[in-house]
Amino acid sequence: MDISIVIPLFNEEESLPELAAWIGKVMVEHNFSYEIIMIDDGSKDNSWQVVKSLQKENPNIKGIKFRRNYGKSAALYSGFDVVRGDVVITMDADLQDSPDEIPELYRMIKEEEYDLVSGWKKKRRDPVLTKNLPSKFYNRTARLMTGIKIHDMNCGLKAYRQNVVKSIEVYGDMHRYIPVLAKWAGYKKIGEKVVVHSERKYGVTKFGVERFIRGPLDLLSVMFISRFVKRPMHFFGVLGILMGIIGLAAAVYLGVEKIIQLRHGIVGNLITNSPYFFISLTSMIIGAQFFLAGFLGELISRSSSDRNKYQIDEKTF
């Protein structure tokens, strides 16, 4: 099969028929073999009934229905689990992503041999203050922290090799940083394509102000997991040693100062009256806690059932 199209949806009953017809038209025009996997993330409208109705008209359409709303990451993970196409396309169900982009995304994966191609909504049709500016800020921060030079990390329109989506685990709100997860899994040829971004035709946006908090927290989480999940002592141990050195330096300073005062017959203040005493004590306690956290993390990591689970691309024996 050429293409699997994964579409998470939540309360999108009005847009689904138009989207399915549009995708079908593009697939027929380019003679692609395909499947459309629609994941209903606990919709409260008639979205699931629409999916089942569309499936009767087009057997290439498949559906997964969640009992409640789990979020976009869960929907993508469930879709990735069942895809069969050589190239996997993800897109939103609100008609803001154009199916006309699919042939070029497919070509970039197959002919230019990209592992992942992310859409870039260079000209966005969203409110400037609530979406455009925060999106630019987070994308710039993500580029600096991850080294992945794409402009729209969270664009819903993406293309992947099948083995990429089978090698990553998307959970929580990590759908925002799938390129980072792919890079961590060893897929480093990541590109982007400028795509058309249309205005929402039906319904309302599903993202609120909480994304301003979740976005940076998720970025910190994925950066920590990608670098230190199998060696937590390298993170917490370094912090513990650094804090310990700061505490030791403050203690040495206090000791040297007191010795100098005594040699010169100066009756100085008690060491416990100096702020450096509390800096020293607090720093050493925090350093010990960080070091203990790293040690416990190592014990948990070594006890994990997948501690020696690695992404193997191919074997020759």
Helices and strands as residue ranges (DSSP letters): E 3-9, H 16-29, E 34-40, H 47-57, E 61-65, H 72-82, E 87-90, G 99-101, H 102-110, E 116-120, I 128-132, H 133-146, E 158-161, H 162-165, G 174-177, H 178-184, E 190-194, H 211-228, H 233-263, G 271-273, H 275-303
